[in-house]
Amino acid sequence: MVKISGNYRWFEGARFDHAYYRAEHMRLTRALLRPLGLQRLESDSTLSAHTPAPGQIIATSNACFATLAAAQAALQQAGAALLADLPNYTDIRPELHLSEVDSHPLD
């Protein structure tokens, strides 16, 4: 399995609407990526009792695909539409990372 991660790093004065991100942006992400082979989608919001420090990751999205080719095709086909939604919830540009995921059973 291949995972595309989008990490959002805080900077002084940044804006991030976690409610919109969790609900609307993830809905859009599912709608765009499911026909392109999306197998799993996660959104993380960092928990902290303090104001984020510059450079701290405050949110992450993970989209999983069966193969690297499927992940790359999904980025190429849907990436522009997903980036066009950014102004609706943030002024932070996500850092994208692709990784291979191995599962390790707990038994």
Salt bridges, closest charged atoms under 4 A:
GLU24 OE1 - ARG27 NE 3.14
GLU42 OE2 - ARG40 NH2 2.54
ASP85 OD2 - HIS25 ND1 2.74
GLU95 OE1 - ARG9 NE 2.92
GLU95 OE1 - HIS97 NE2 3.89
